[in-house]
Amino acid sequence: MIDKSFAVDIAMMKVARAPDQLYSLGLGSCIGVAIYDPAVKIGGLIHILLPTSQGFENGNHVKTKFADSGITALVEALIKAGASRARMKAKIAGGASMFTTNGTSSVHEVGKRNIESSKETLKSLGIDLVANDTGGNKGRTIVFDIETGQLTIKTVDRTVRVI
């Protein structure tokens, strides 16, 4: 039985406990990173926009906008809520290439860079990435079930995949 379902919008994160669910709508080049501790059934979801906070240190930007600082903040919030870093598992979705171009503009590579940065950050934090649904050229909506740890991905062509 689902207790509550919470939206996680761009550059936001949310921590919750089972039986709650977290969801993000319309991931294009953005990445949804779901991290959970299956033993205590605490999980979190972050909707990241950009790969790295480097170069943005002097601006008034929230940490959760970026893969490097945002994933780190989510792990810290999960630990504060009672999760154990040693038991944490992660799943990611998104990072699509939403624009077709003849060139190789870095703007059009943001999805790929978001995927790489998310994976690197998880690895540096010692969090196992157990599943992913990334890349391609279709937007996704994701629903993270903290009870089961399942991440349901729905693409714009109505394909549904559970990882």
GUZA-255670 format. One record per atom (N, C-alpha, C): residue number from 1; residue in one letter; x, y, z. Coordinates in steps of 0.02 Angstrom, whole numbers. Atoms other than C-alpha are relative to their C-alpha. Layout:
BEGIN
@resi NUM&resn A&xx X&yy Y&zz Z;
...
END
This chain:
BEGIN
@resi 1&resn M&xx 42&yy -59&zz 0;
@resi 1&resn M&xx 0&yy 0&zz 0;
@resi 1&resn M&xx 44&yy 62&zz 0;
@resi 2&resn I&xx -38&yy -62&zz 5;
@resi 2&resn I&xx 69&yy 169&zz -51;
@resi 2&resn I&xx -29&yy 49&zz 50;
@resi 3&resn D&xx 21&yy -50&zz -48;
@resi 3&resn D&xx 63&yy 294&zz 90;
@resi 3&resn D&xx -5&yy 68&zz -34;
@resi 4&resn K&xx -2&yy -64&zz 34;
@resi 4&resn K&xx 116&yy 449&zz -5;
@resi 4&resn K&xx 45&yy -3&zz -60;
@resi 5&resn S&xx -41&yy -6&zz 60;
@resi 5&resn S&xx 189&yy 495&zz -172;
@resi 5&resn S&xx 23&yy 73&zz -5;
@resi 6&resn F&xx -27&yy -67&zz 0;
@resi 6&resn F&xx 304&yy 646&zz -185;
@resi 6&resn F&xx 37&yy 14&zz -66;
@resi 7&resn A&xx -35&yy -21&zz 60;
@resi 7&resn A&xx 364&yy 741&zz -339;
@resi 7&resn A&xx 69&yy 27&zz 18;
@resi 8&resn V&xx -68&yy -27&zz -6;
@resi 8&resn V&xx 548&yy 780&zz -357;
@resi 8&resn V&xx 14&yy 38&zz -65;
@resi 9&resn D&xx -8&yy -42&zz 59;
@resi 9&resn D&xx 566&yy 926&zz -477;
@resi 9&resn D&xx 74&yy 13&zz -15;
@resi 10&resn I&xx -68&yy -16&zz 21;
@resi 10&resn I&xx 721&yy 989&zz -568;
@resi 10&resn I&xx 38&yy 35&zz 56;
@resi 11&resn A&xx -47&yy -28&zz -50;
@resi 11&resn A&xx 867&yy 1028&zz -450;
@resi 11&resn A&xx -27&yy -8&zz 71;
@resi 12&resn M&xx 26&yy 13&zz -67;
@resi 12&resn M&xx 774&yy 955&zz -301;
@resi 12&resn M&xx 17&yy -72&zz 19;
@resi 13&resn M&xx -7&yy 69&zz -25;
@resi 13&resn M&xx 795&yy 801&zz -192;
@resi 13&resn M&xx -50&yy -10&zz 56;
@resi 14&resn K&xx 47&yy 17&zz -52;
@resi 14&resn K&xx 683&yy 711&zz -71;
@resi 14&resn K&xx 21&yy -67&zz 31;
@resi 15&resn V&xx -12&yy 62&zz -35;
@resi 15&resn V&xx 713&yy 577&zz 61;
@resi 15&resn V&xx -66&yy -23&zz 31;
@resi 16&resn A&xx 62&yy 27&zz -27;
@resi 16&resn A&xx 571&yy 463&zz 115;
@resi 16&resn A&xx 10&yy -71&zz 24;
@resi 17&resn R&xx -1&yy 69&zz -26;
@resi 17&resn R&xx 531&yy 297&zz 198;
@resi 17&resn R&xx -57&yy -39&zz -32;
@resi 18&resn A&xx 53&yy 44&zz 25;
@resi 18&resn A&xx 431&yy 148&zz 137;
@resi 18&resn A&xx -61&yy 8&zz 45;
@resi 19&resn P&xx 19&yy 19&zz 68;
@resi 19&resn P&xx 291&yy 136&zz 87;
@resi 19&resn P&xx -5&yy 59&zz -50;
@resi 20&resn D&xx 5&yy -58&zz 45;
@resi 20&resn D&xx 311&yy 309&zz 8;
@resi 20&resn D&xx 34&yy -13&zz -68;
@resi 21&resn Q&xx -31&yy 1&zz 66;
@resi 21&resn Q&xx 354&yy 334&zz -175;
@resi 21&resn Q&xx 22&yy 71&zz -18;
@resi 22&resn L&xx -26&yy -64&zz 25;
@resi 22&resn L&xx 454&yy 472&zz -258;
@resi 22&resn L&xx -1&yy -4&zz -76;
@resi 23&resn Y&xx 2&yy 1&zz 72;
@resi 23&resn Y&xx 437&yy 524&zz -439;
@resi 23&resn Y&xx 27&yy 65&zz -30;
@resi 24&resn S&xx -23&yy -58&zz 38;
@resi 24&resn S&xx 513&yy 641&zz -568;
@resi 24&resn S&xx -31&yy -5&zz -70;
@resi 25&resn L&xx 32&yy -3&zz 65;
@resi 25&resn L&xx 422&yy 694&zz -725;
@resi 25&resn L&xx 47&yy 31&zz -51;
@resi 26&resn G&xx -33&yy -32&zz 56;
@resi 26&resn G&xx 500&yy 732&zz -893;
@resi 26&resn G&xx 75&yy 6&zz 3;
@resi 27&resn L&xx -72&yy -1&zz 3;
@resi 27&resn L&xx 682&yy 684&zz -875;
@resi 27&resn L&xx 20&yy -2&zz -74;
@resi 28&resn G&xx -29&yy 1&zz 67;
@resi 28&resn G&xx 766&yy 732&zz -1039;
@resi 28&resn G&xx 73&yy -14&zz 7;
@resi 29&resn S&xx -72&yy 7&zz -11;
@resi 29&resn S&xx 952&yy 763&zz -1025;
@resi 29&resn S&xx 15&yy -4&zz 75;
@resi 30&resn C&xx -8&yy 5&zz -73;
@resi 30&resn C&xx 926&yy 771&zz -835;
@resi 30&resn C&xx 6&yy -73&zz 20;
@resi 31&resn I&xx -7&yy 68&zz -28;
@resi 31&resn I&xx 964&yy 620&zz -726;
@resi 31&resn I&xx -40&yy -5&zz 65;
@resi 32&resn G&xx 31&yy 17&zz -64;
@resi 32&resn G&xx 856&yy 545&zz -591;
@resi 32&resn G&xx 44&yy -52&zz 34;
@resi 33&resn V&xx -43&yy 46&zz -38;
@resi 33&resn V&xx 966&yy 462&zz -459;
@resi 33&resn V&xx -40&yy -22&zz 61;
@resi 34&resn A&xx 36&yy 29&zz -57;
@resi 34&resn A&xx 876&yy 346&zz -338;
@resi 34&resn A&xx 50&yy -39&zz 41;
@resi 35&resn I&xx -45&yy 35&zz -46;
@resi 35&resn I&xx 976&yy 288&zz -187;
@resi 35&resn I&xx -41&yy -25&zz 59;
@resi 36&resn Y&xx 39&yy 28&zz -55;
@resi 36&resn Y&xx 909&yy 173&zz -52;
@resi 36&resn Y&xx 40&yy -49&zz 41;
@resi 37&resn D&xx -28&yy 49&zz -46;
@resi 37&resn D&xx 955&yy 67&zz 97;
@resi 37&resn D&xx -55&yy -52&zz 9;
@resi 38&resn P&xx 54&yy 50&zz -2;
@resi 38&resn P&xx 853&yy -94&zz 78;
@resi 38&resn P&xx -14&yy -27&zz 70;
@resi 39&resn A&xx 10&yy 28&zz -67;
@resi 39&resn A&xx 878&yy -146&zz 260;
@resi 39&resn A&xx -47&yy 42&zz 42;
@resi 40&resn V&xx 43&yy -44&zz -40;
@resi 40&resn V&xx 792&yy 6&zz 337;
@resi 40&resn V&xx -54&yy 33&zz -42;
@resi 41&resn K&xx 50&yy -26&zz 47;
@resi 41&resn K&xx 688&yy 50&zz 183;
@resi 41&resn K&xx -6&yy 76&zz 2;
@resi 42&resn I&xx -5&yy -73&zz 7;
@resi 42&resn I&xx 746&yy 230&zz 173;
@resi 42&resn I&xx 30&yy 13&zz -68;
@resi 43&resn G&xx -26&yy -15&zz 66;
@resi 43&resn G&xx 773&yy 304&zz 2;
@resi 43&resn G&xx -7&yy 73&zz -17;
@resi 44&resn G&xx 3&yy -69&zz 23;
@resi 44&resn G&xx 797&yy 465&zz -90;
@resi 44&resn G&xx 6&yy 3&zz -75;
@resi 45&resn L&xx -3&yy -12&zz 72;
@resi 45&resn L&xx 781&yy 536&zz -264;
@resi 45&resn L&xx 23&yy 71&zz -11;
@resi 46&resn I&xx -22&yy -66&zz 20;
@resi 46&resn I&xx 870&yy 682&zz -343;
@resi 46&resn I&xx -8&yy 7&zz -76;
@resi 47&resn H&xx 10&yy -15&zz 71;
@resi 47&resn H&xx 833&yy 763&zz -512;
@resi 47&resn H&xx 53&yy 51&zz -19;
@resi 48&resn I&xx -56&yy -44&zz 15;
@resi 48&resn I&xx 998&yy 833&zz -573;
@resi 48&resn I&xx -4&yy 28&zz -71;
@resi 49&resn L&xx 3&yy -37&zz 63;
@resi 49&resn L&xx 1015&yy 959&zz -713;
@resi 49&resn L&xx 66&yy 2&zz -37;
@resi 50&resn L&xx -66&yy -9&zz 30;
@resi 50&resn L&xx 1202&yy 977&zz -743;
@resi 50&resn L&xx 51&yy -47&zz 33;
@resi 51&resn P&xx -48&yy 50&zz -26;
@resi 51&resn P&xx 1355&yy 864&zz -720;
@resi 51&resn P&xx 43&yy 23&zz 58;
@resi 52&resn T&xx -48&yy -21&zz -51;
@resi 52&resn T&xx 1468&yy 970&zz -611;
@resi 52&resn T&xx -11&yy 71&zz 24;
@resi 53&resn S&xx 6&yy -67&zz -29;
@resi 53&resn S&xx 1466&yy 1119&zz -495;
@resi 53&resn S&xx 62&yy 41&zz -12;
@resi 54&resn Q&xx -62&yy -38&zz 15;
@resi 54&resn Q&xx 1642&yy 1168&zz -551;
@resi 54&resn Q&xx -16&yy 57&zz -48;
@resi 55&resn G&xx 13&yy -59&zz 40;
@resi 55&resn G&xx 1638&yy 1343&zz -621;
@resi 55&resn G&xx -61&yy 38&zz 23;
@resi 56&resn F&xx 61&yy -33&zz -25;
@resi 56&resn F&xx 1477&yy 1385&zz -528;
@resi 56&resn F&xx 7&yy 18&zz 74;
@resi 57&resn E&xx -9&yy -10&zz -72;
@resi 57&resn E&xx 1554&yy 1406&zz -354;
@resi 57&resn E&xx -19&yy 70&zz 23;
@resi 58&resn N&xx 14&yy -69&zz -21;
@resi 58&resn N&xx 1530&yy 1595&zz -352;
@resi 58&resn N&xx -73&yy 21&zz -11;
@resi 59&resn G&xx 70&yy -16&zz 12;
@resi 59&resn G&xx 1349&yy 1590&zz -408;
@resi 59&resn G&xx -44&yy -22&zz 58;
@resi 60&resn N&xx 48&yy 19&zz -52;
@resi 60&resn N&xx 1195&yy 1568&zz -301;
@resi 60&resn N&xx -38&yy -61&zz -24;
@resi 61&resn H&xx 30&yy 61&zz 27;
@resi 61&resn H&xx 1162&yy 1389&zz -356;
@resi 61&resn H&xx -10&yy -51&zz 55;
@resi 62&resn V&xx 12&yy 54&zz -49;
@resi 62&resn V&xx 1085&yy 1248&zz -256;
@resi 62&resn V&xx 42&yy -61&zz -19;
@resi 63&resn K&xx -42&yy 60&zz 10;
@resi 63&resn K&xx 1193&yy 1092&zz -234;
@resi 63&resn K&xx -35&yy -53&zz -42;
@resi 64&resn T&xx 38&yy 54&zz 31;
@resi 64&resn T&xx 1054&yy 981&zz -298;
@resi 64&resn T&xx -9&yy 10&zz -76;
@resi 65&resn K&xx 3&yy -12&zz 72;
@resi 65&resn K&xx 1067&yy 1057&zz -472;
@resi 65&resn K&xx 51&yy -42&zz -37;
@resi 66&resn F&xx -58&yy 32&zz 31;
@resi 66&resn F&xx 1229&yy 961&zz -505;
@resi 66&resn F&xx 9&yy -72&zz 24;
@resi 67&resn A&xx -11&yy 70&zz -19;
@resi 67&resn A&xx 1274&yy 776&zz -506;
@resi 67&resn A&xx 50&yy -6&zz 57;
@resi 68&resn D&xx -52&yy 10&zz -51;
@resi 68&resn D&xx 1433&yy 794&zz -403;
@resi 68&resn D&xx -22&yy 23&zz 69;
@resi 69&resn S&xx 20&yy -26&zz -66;
@resi 69&resn S&xx 1370&yy 904&zz -261;
@resi 69&resn S&xx -68&yy -26&zz 21;
@resi 70&resn G&xx 67&yy 22&zz -16;
@resi 70&resn G&xx 1190&yy 845&zz -270;
@resi 70&resn G&xx -4&yy -72&zz 26;
@resi 71&resn I&xx -1&yy 70&zz -22;
@resi 71&resn I&xx 1222&yy 658&zz -256;
@resi 71&resn I&xx 33&yy -5&zz 69;
@resi 72&resn T&xx -33&yy -2&zz -66;
@resi 72&resn T&xx 1341&yy 693&zz -111;
@resi 72&resn T&xx -48&yy 24&zz 53;
@resi 73&resn A&xx 50&yy -26&zz -48;
@resi 73&resn A&xx 1205&yy 796&zz -25;
@resi 73&resn A&xx -54&yy -51&zz 14;
@resi 74&resn L&xx 52&yy 51&zz -10;
@resi 74&resn L&xx 1078&yy 657&zz -51;
@resi 74&resn L&xx 25&yy -56&zz 45;
@resi 75&resn V&xx -28&yy 52&zz -42;
@resi 75&resn V&xx 1193&yy 526&zz 25;
@resi 75&resn V&xx 5&yy 24&zz 72;
@resi 76&resn E&xx -3&yy -29&zz -67;
@resi 76&resn E&xx 1223&yy 640&zz 175;
@resi 76&resn E&xx -69&yy 2&zz 33;
@resi 77&resn A&xx 68&yy -3&zz -26;
@resi 77&resn A&xx 1035&yy 665&zz 196;
@resi 77&resn A&xx -27&yy -69&zz 18;
@resi 78&resn L&xx 22&yy 69&zz -14;
@resi 78&resn L&xx 1003&yy 477&zz 187;
@resi 78&resn L&xx 33&yy -26&zz 64;
@resi 79&resn I&xx -35&yy 21&zz -61;
@resi 79&resn I&xx 1135&yy 444&zz 321;
@resi 79&resn I&xx -32&yy 34&zz 61;
@resi 80&resn K&xx 32&yy -37&zz -55;
@resi 80&resn K&xx 1057&yy 579&zz 430;
@resi 80&resn K&xx -69&yy -30&zz 18;
@resi 81&resn A&xx 66&yy 30&zz -11;
@resi 81&resn A&xx 888&yy 492&zz 408;
@resi 81&resn A&xx 4&yy -71&zz 28;
@resi 82&resn G&xx -7&yy 67&zz -29;
@resi 82&resn G&xx 960&yy 325&zz 468;
@resi 82&resn G&xx 24&yy -54&zz -47;
@resi 83&resn A&xx -26&yy 49&zz 48;
@resi 83&resn A&xx 1025&yy 240&zz 311;
@resi 83&resn A&xx 75&yy -11&zz 11;
@resi 84&resn S&xx -71&yy 16&zz -5;
@resi 84&resn S&xx 1196&yy 156&zz 305;
@resi 84&resn S&xx 31&yy 5&zz -69;
@resi 85&resn R&xx -34&yy -6&zz 64;
@resi 85&resn R&xx 1315&yy 205&zz 165;
@resi 85&resn R&xx 22&yy -68&zz -26;
@resi 86&resn A&xx -24&yy 66&zz 20;
@resi 86&resn A&xx 1382&yy 27&zz 164;
@resi 86&resn A&xx -54&yy -43&zz -33;
@resi 87&resn R&xx 55&yy 39&zz 29;
@resi 87&resn R&xx 1209&yy -42&zz 118;
@resi 87&resn R&xx -33&yy 35&zz -59;
@resi 88&resn M&xx 35&yy -39&zz 52;
@resi 88&resn M&xx 1159&yy 94&zz -6;
@resi 88&resn M&xx 11&yy -29&zz -70;
@resi 89&resn K&xx 0&yy 21&zz 70;
@resi 89&resn K&xx 1115&yy 46&zz -184;
@resi 89&resn K&xx -28&yy 58&zz -40;
@resi 90&resn A&xx 23&yy -55&zz 42;
@resi 90&resn A&xx 1086&yy 165&zz -328;
@resi 90&resn A&xx -25&yy -26&zz -67;
@resi 91&resn K&xx 26&yy 12&zz 68;
@resi 91&resn K&xx 987&yy 164&zz -490;
@resi 91&resn K&xx -6&yy 69&zz -32;
@resi 92&resn I&xx 5&yy -64&zz 35;
@resi 92&resn I&xx 992&yy 301&zz -621;
@resi 92&resn I&xx -39&yy -7&zz -65;
@resi 93&resn A&xx 36&yy -2&zz 63;
@resi 93&resn A&xx 885&yy 350&zz -769;
@resi 93&resn A&xx 3&yy 70&zz -28;
@resi 94&resn G&xx 0&yy -65&zz 33;
@resi 94&resn G&xx 887&yy 491&zz -896;
@resi 94&resn G&xx 63&yy 8&zz -42;
@resi 95&resn G&xx -60&yy -15&zz 39;
@resi 95&resn G&xx 1029&yy 576&zz -987;
@resi 95&resn G&xx -10&yy -8&zz -75;
@resi 96&resn A&xx 14&yy 7&zz 71;
@resi 96&resn A&xx 945&yy 574&zz -1156;
@resi 96&resn A&xx 32&yy 58&zz -39;
@resi 97&resn S&xx -23&yy -52&zz 46;
@resi 97&resn S&xx 1012&yy 671&zz -1304;
@resi 97&resn S&xx -64&yy 26&zz -33;
@resi 98&resn M&xx 65&yy -25&zz 21;
@resi 98&resn M&xx 860&yy 779&zz -1336;
@resi 98&resn M&xx 1&yy 42&zz -64;
@resi 99&resn F&xx -5&yy -44&zz 58;
@resi 99&resn F&xx 925&yy 883&zz -1481;
@resi 99&resn F&xx 43&yy -33&zz -54;
@resi 100&resn T&xx -40&yy 26&zz 55;
@resi 100&resn T&xx 986&yy 831&zz -1652;
@resi 100&resn T&xx 39&yy 57&zz -31;
@resi 101&resn T&xx -41&yy -52&zz 29;
@resi 101&resn T&xx 1130&yy 930&zz -1722;
@resi 101&resn T&xx 54&yy -30&zz -44;
@resi 102&resn N&xx -55&yy 23&zz 42;
@resi 102&resn N&xx 1266&yy 917&zz -1851;
@resi 102&resn N&xx 67&yy 8&zz 35;
@resi 103&resn G&xx -62&yy -13&zz -35;
@resi 103&resn G&xx 1397&yy 982&zz -1731;
@resi 103&resn G&xx 5&yy -40&zz 64;
@resi 104&resn T&xx -10&yy 34&zz -64;
@resi 104&resn T&xx 1464&yy 920&zz -1565;
@resi 104&resn T&xx 2&yy 51&zz 56;
@resi 105&resn S&xx 4&yy -52&zz -51;
@resi 105&resn S&xx 1414&yy 1067&zz -1458;
@resi 105&resn S&xx -7&yy -33&zz 69;
@resi 106&resn S&xx 4&yy 28&zz -68;
@resi 106&resn S&xx 1437&yy 1034&zz -1272;
@resi 106&resn S&xx -70&yy 5&zz 28;
@resi 107&resn V&xx 69&yy -6&zz -22;
@resi 107&resn V&xx 1258&yy 1092&zz -1246;
@resi 107&resn V&xx -39&yy -64&zz -18;
@resi 108&resn H&xx 35&yy 60&zz 24;
@resi 108&resn H&xx 1201&yy 941&zz -1345;
@resi 108&resn H&xx 28&yy -64&zz 30;
@resi 109&resn E&xx -31&yy 57&zz -33;
@resi 109&resn E&xx 1314&yy 824&zz -1245;
@resi 109&resn E&xx -15&yy -2&zz 74;
@resi 110&resn V&xx 12&yy -5&zz -72;
@resi 110&resn V&xx 1244&yy 871&zz -1075;
@resi 110&resn V&xx -28&yy -65&zz 29;
@resi 111&resn G&xx 27&yy 63&zz -24;
@resi 111&resn G&xx 1146&yy 708&zz -1058;
@resi 111&resn G&xx 56&yy -51&zz 12;
@resi 112&resn K&xx -57&yy 46&zz -6;
@resi 112&resn K&xx 1303&yy 604&zz -1088;
@resi 112&resn K&xx 44&yy 20&zz 59;
@resi 113&resn R&xx -43&yy -23&zz -55;
@resi 113&resn R&xx 1404&yy 711&zz -967;
@resi 113&resn R&xx -35&yy -10&zz 67;
@resi 114&resn N&xx 37&yy 13&zz -62;
@resi 114&resn N&xx 1266&yy 696&zz -836;
@resi 114&resn N&xx 5&yy -73&zz 21;
@resi 115&resn I&xx -6&yy 72&zz -15;
@resi 115&resn I&xx 1273&yy 506&zz -849;
@resi 115&resn I&xx 69&yy -15&zz 28;
@resi 116&resn E&xx -69&yy 13&zz -22;
@resi 116&resn E&xx 1463&yy 502&zz -833;
@resi 116&resn E&xx 13&yy 28&zz 70;
@resi 117&resn S&xx -12&yy -31&zz -65;
@resi 117&resn S&xx 1466&yy 623&zz -686;
@resi 117&resn S&xx -38&yy -35&zz 56;
@resi 118&resn S&xx 40&yy 36&zz -50;
@resi 118&resn S&xx 1327&yy 530&zz -595;
@resi 118&resn S&xx 35&yy -66&zz 19;
@resi 119&resn K&xx -34&yy 63&zz -13;
@resi 119&resn K&xx 1418&yy 364&zz -613;
@resi 119&resn K&xx 65&yy 10&zz 38;
@resi 120&resn E&xx -63&yy -15&zz -34;
@resi 120&resn E&xx 1586&yy 439&zz -561;
@resi 120&resn E&xx -11&yy 20&zz 72;
@resi 121&resn T&xx 14&yy -23&zz -68;
@resi 121&resn T&xx 1510&yy 524&zz -409;
@resi 121&resn T&xx -21&yy -58&zz 44;
@resi 122&resn L&xx 21&yy 59&zz -38;
@resi 122&resn L&xx 1423&yy 364&zz -351;
@resi 122&resn L&xx 60&yy -44&zz 17;
@resi 123&resn K&xx -60&yy 41&zz -10;
@resi 123&resn K&xx 1586&yy 268&zz -373;
@resi 123&resn K&xx 45&yy 31&zz 53;
@resi 124&resn S&xx -45&yy -33&zz -48;
@resi 124&resn S&xx 1687&yy 397&zz -276;
@resi 124&resn S&xx -29&yy -1&zz 71;
@resi 125&resn L&xx 33&yy 4&zz -66;
@resi 125&resn L&xx 1559&yy 388&zz -133;
@resi 125&resn L&xx -6&yy -72&zz 25;
@resi 126&resn G&xx 5&yy 70&zz -20;
@resi 126&resn G&xx 1567&yy 198&zz -130;
@resi 126&resn G&xx -70&yy -28&zz -3;
@resi 127&resn I&xx 69&yy 23&zz 7;
@resi 127&resn I&xx 1385&yy 176&zz -181;
@resi 127&resn I&xx -5&yy -44&zz -62;
@resi 128&resn D&xx 8&yy 46&zz 57;
@resi 128&resn D&xx 1346&yy 24&zz -291;
@resi 128&resn D&xx -56&yy 24&zz -46;
@resi 129&resn L&xx 50&yy -14&zz 52;
@resi 129&resn L&xx 1257&yy 69&zz -453;
@resi 129&resn L&xx -23&yy -68&zz -24;
@resi 130&resn V&xx 25&yy 67&zz 14;
@resi 130&resn V&xx 1147&yy -84&zz -473;
@resi 130&resn V&xx -41&yy -5&zz -65;
@resi 131&resn A&xx 39&yy 1&zz 62;
@resi 131&resn A&xx 1044&yy -32&zz -626;
@resi 131&resn A&xx -4&yy 70&zz -29;
@resi 132&resn N&xx 9&yy -66&zz 31;
@resi 132&resn N&xx 1025&yy 107&zz -752;
@resi 132&resn N&xx -37&yy -7&zz -65;
@resi 133&resn D&xx 36&yy -7&zz 63;
@resi 133&resn D&xx 918&yy 160&zz -899;
@resi 133&resn D&xx 16&yy 70&zz -24;
@resi 134&resn T&xx -25&yy -66&zz 18;
@resi 134&resn T&xx 1013&yy 302&zz -980;
@resi 134&resn T&xx 13&yy 5&zz -75;
@resi 135&resn G&xx -16&yy -13&zz 69;
@resi 135&resn G&xx 1050&yy 383&zz -1146;
@resi 135&resn G&xx -61&yy 0&zz -44;
@resi 136&resn G&xx 55&yy 0&zz 48;
@resi 136&resn G&xx 946&yy 370&zz -1301;
@resi 136&resn G&xx -22&yy 71&zz -17;
@resi 137&resn N&xx 25&yy -66&zz 19;
@resi 137&resn N&xx 840&yy 513&zz -1365;
@resi 137&resn N&xx -72&yy 12&zz 19;
@resi 138&resn K&xx 69&yy -7&zz -23;
@resi 138&resn K&xx 675&yy 494&zz -1273;
@resi 138&resn K&xx -2&yy 22&zz 73;
@resi 139&resn G&xx 11&yy -21&zz -68;
@resi 139&resn G&xx 616&yy 582&zz -1117;
@resi 139&resn G&xx -30&yy -56&zz 42;
@resi 140&resn R&xx 24&yy 51&zz -46;
@resi 140&resn R&xx 572&yy 481&zz -963;
@resi 140&resn R&xx -34&yy 31&zz 60;
@resi 141&resn T&xx 29&yy -14&zz -65;
@resi 141&resn T&xx 463&yy 489&zz -810;
@resi 141&resn T&xx 17&yy -60&zz 44;
@resi 142&resn I&xx -20&yy 55&zz -43;
@resi 142&resn I&xx 521&yy 387&zz -661;
@resi 142&resn I&xx -40&yy 0&zz 65;
@resi 143&resn V&xx 34&yy 8&zz -64;
@resi 143&resn V&xx 435&yy 319&zz -506;
@resi 143&resn V&xx 44&yy -48&zz 41;
@resi 144&resn F&xx -44&yy 39&zz -44;
@resi 144&resn F&xx 543&yy 255&zz -361;
@resi 144&resn F&xx -41&yy -25&zz 58;
@resi 145&resn D&xx 36&yy 33&zz -53;
@resi 145&resn D&xx 460&yy 131&zz -244;
@resi 145&resn D&xx 49&yy -18&zz 55;
@resi 146&resn I&xx -49&yy 11&zz -54;
@resi 146&resn I&xx 556&yy 137&zz -80;
@resi 146&resn I&xx -10&yy -67&zz 34;
@resi 147&resn E&xx 14&yy 65&zz -31;
@resi 147&resn E&xx 472&yy -20&zz -14;
@resi 147&resn E&xx 39&yy -56&zz -35;
@resi 148&resn T&xx -30&yy 54&zz 39;
@resi 148&resn T&xx 540&yy -129&zz -155;
@resi 148&resn T&xx 69&yy 19&zz -29;
@resi 149&resn G&xx -62&yy -23&zz 32;
@resi 149&resn G&xx 685&yy -22&zz -219;
@resi 149&resn G&xx -6&yy 2&zz -76;
@resi 150&resn Q&xx 9&yy 1&zz 73;
@resi 150&resn Q&xx 610&yy -35&zz -394;
@resi 150&resn Q&xx -7&yy 71&zz -27;
@resi 151&resn L&xx 6&yy -63&zz 36;
@resi 151&resn L&xx 627&yy 109&zz -515;
@resi 151&resn L&xx -36&yy -15&zz -65;
@resi 152&resn T&xx 40&yy 10&zz 61;
@resi 152&resn T&xx 491&yy 113&zz -648;
@resi 152&resn T&xx 12&yy 58&zz -46;
@resi 153&resn I&xx -15&yy -51&zz 49;
@resi 153&resn I&xx 537&yy 207&zz -805;
@resi 153&resn I&xx -52&yy -3&zz -55;
@resi 154&resn K&xx 49&yy -5&zz 55;
@resi 154&resn K&xx 405&yy 266&zz -928;
@resi 154&resn K&xx 27&yy 49&zz -50;
@resi 155&resn T&xx -25&yy -45&zz 52;
@resi 155&resn T&xx 465&yy 338&zz -1093;
@resi 155&resn T&xx -59&yy 31&zz -37;
@resi 156&resn V&xx 53&yy -36&zz 35;
@resi 156&resn V&xx 368&yy 457&zz -1204;
@resi 156&resn V&xx -35&yy -44&zz -51;
@resi 157&resn D&xx 33&yy 45&zz 47;
@resi 157&resn D&xx 332&yy 314&zz -1325;
@resi 157&resn D&xx -41&yy -53&zz 36;
@resi 158&resn R&xx 42&yy 42&zz -43;
@resi 158&resn R&xx 239&yy 229&zz -1181;
@resi 158&resn R&xx 31&yy -67&zz 19;
@resi 159&resn T&xx -36&yy 60&zz -23;
@resi 159&resn T&xx 370&yy 94&zz -1153;
@resi 159&resn T&xx 9&yy 5&zz 75;
@resi 160&resn V&xx -11&yy 1&zz -73;
@resi 160&resn V&xx 380&yy 43&zz -969;
@resi 160&resn V&xx 52&yy -53&zz 15;
@resi 161&resn R&xx -54&yy 46&zz -21;
@resi 161&resn R&xx 535&yy -35&zz -893;
@resi 161&resn R&xx 9&yy 8&zz 75;
@resi 162&resn V&xx -12&yy -2&zz -72;
@resi 162&resn V&xx 566&yy -82&zz -712;
@resi 162&resn V&xx 70&yy -27&zz 13;
@resi 163&resn I&xx -68&yy 21&zz -18;
@resi 163&resn I&xx 743&yy -89&zz -646;
@resi 163&resn I&xx 9&yy 0&zz 75;
END
